[in-house]
């Protein structure tokens, strides 16, 4: 008994439809390969499933583009004209946008403003004022940040200096037990009082060694102990 005829209509069951498509696709591609070998034919097949999966076959002696070109020559049909025109339109639009942006940049430098009317000139002036304000705010913010950073560095250096000076004095007192002193022969002197109140930043202590008894009763004022 022969196979019965199958009614050609859409298979509603999704699984059965996918199975049928896979089997028949394989059969079509097999027949195309056989035709290519048996009859020396040039064949190109392109298929898309309902899930948008792409399958194709082309004879080894040619390629898909070559088959497209031959088809256009034989049928006198231009397959690319519509797409080419769309690309040209897109290119023209992008070129116009680019020209407009370049003109705006030139106008912000003071060029090509002759063609602007009063309203556009006012708009341009407002834009420039806003840009200038933004730039100035950024500049002041940068200066403030740098100033704060330098202040922190100065403060850190001062603290390190004070710590090192204290450590040196402590080390010398521990090792040699030197005698340190400050003698002010003029108690009412404003500079001496101010220096002592500020920690004596411009004064240096002096050390009198036991081997120098003649210096034990000597005193030095503010000007004698100040750095040159």
N, C-alpha and C positions, 0 to 999 in steps of 0.2 A: 504494500500500500504506500502511496506517495504522501508527502507531507501536505497537510491542508493549508489553504490560503489563510494568511493572517490579515485581518482588517487593518488598513493603514490609517491610524488615528493616534492622537496623543495618548501616551500611557500615563494614566493618572497616578498610579502608585510610584512614589519617588524612588524607592529602592529598585523596583523592576525597570524603571526608566534609565537609571544609571547603569545597570547591568547590561541592558540592551544597547545603550550607547557605546559602552566599552567594547562589547563584542563586535558590533558592526563597524566601529571605527577601526579596529584592528583588521577587519576583513577588507575595508576600503584601502587602507595603507598597503596591505599585502597585494591586492590586485594592482595598485599603482606601481609597486616595485616590479611585479611580474610583467606588466605592460612595458616598463622601461627596458627590461632585459630582452623580452621576446620581440618587441616591435621597434626597438631603438627610438622610442618616443620620449619627448621631453614633457614631463608632467610636474605640475606644482599643485599642491593641495594645502589649504589652510582651513582649520576648523576651530571653532570655539564652542565649548559646552555651555549648558545653561548656568553653570557655576563659574563661567568666564575663564575656564582653563583652556590654554592654547596648545594646539597640536598642528604640526605641519610636516609636509614631505615635499622634497624637490629632487628631481633627477640629478644624479652626480655630474652630468655634463653641463649643467647650468645652475643658476641660483634664482632666488625669489625676485630680486630686483631686475635681473635680465628678463624674466618672464613678464613682469609688469611692463617693461619697456616694449617688448614685442607685442604685448596686448594693446598698448596704446597706439603703436604704429599700424597694426592690422585694423583696429576698430576706429582709428582716427579720434580717439578719446584722450583727453588730458585729465588724468586722475589727480594731479597735484595742483591744478589751477586754483581751486577753492581754498585749499590749505595755504597755498602761497599768498593769495590775496589777504587772508586773515593775518598771516605773519607780517605782511607789508603794512597793514593798518595798525597793528600793534607797534611796529617799529616807528611809524610816524607819530603815534601818540606819545611814545617814550621820548622821542626826539623833541617834541614840543614841550614836554615837562622839563626836560633837561635845559632847553633854551630859556624857559621862564625862570628856572632856578638860577641860571648864570646871570640873567638880567637883574634879578633881585640882589645877588651878591655885588654886582657892579654898582647898583644904586646905593647900597650901603657904604660904598667907598666914595660916593659923591659923583659918580659917572652916570650918564644916560638919565639924568633927571629932568632934562628939558621937555620931554614928552609927557611928564606927569602934570595932572591938574591940581588944583588947590586941595581937594579932598585926599588925593593920593599922597601929596607932599606932607600933609598933616599926619596921615597914617605912618608914613616913613619916619617922620620926626619922632612920633610916639614910640615906634619900635626901637629907634636908635637910643632914645632916652632910657627905655627899659633895659636895653643891652648894656648901656653905660653904667646904670645902677647895679646891675648884676655883677659886672666886672669889678666895680669899686668895692662892693660888699665882699667879694672873694679876695680882693687884694688886702683889705683891712683885716679880714679873718686870718689870712696867711701871716700878716705882720704880727697880729696878736698872738698867734700860735708860736711863732718864732721867739717873740719877746718872753712869753711864759717859759719856753724851753731854756732860754739863756739865763733867766732868773733862777730856775731850778739848778742849772749847772753851777752858777755863781754861789748859790747857797750851799750846794753840796761840797764845792771846793773849800768854802770857808769853814764848814764843819770838819772836813778832813784836816785842814790846817790846824784848827783849834785842838783836835784830838791828838795830832802828831806833836804839837807843842807841849801839850799836857803830858804826854807819854815821855817825851825827852826830859822834861823837868823832873818827873817822878823817877825816871831811871837814874839820872845824875844824883838826885838826893839819896836814892837807895844805895848807890855804889860808893860815892865819895862823901856824903853828908855835907855838902857845901853850904855856905852861909849866903842866903839871898836877902837882899834888902832894897828898900827904896827910900831915899831921903829927899824930902822936899824942903828946901831952904826958904821957900816963899809960899806959905800955906794959902795965902789969899789969891794966888795966881789962878786966873780963870782957865787957862789951858791945862794946867796940872789937874785941877778938879774935874774938868770935862774928860780928860784922858782916863783918869781912874774910874769915873762913872761908866765909861764905855768899855771897860775891861783892859785898858791900856793897849789898844791895837797898835799904837805907834811907839810903844816903849819896849825895851828889852831889859830883863833882870841882869844884874851883874853878880858874879860869884867872887867872894874873897877867900882865898886859900889860907889855911893855918900858917903857912910859911911866909905870909905877908901881913904881919901884925900892924905895920904902919898904915895900912889901908882900912883897918877895921872901923875907924872913926870918920872916914871920909864919906861925903854924900854927893850925889849927882842930881841936878835938877832936870826938868822936862827937856830943855834944849840940849842938855848933854847926852841924853839917852835917845834922842830922836834919830831915825834913819836919815841919811843924806838924800 
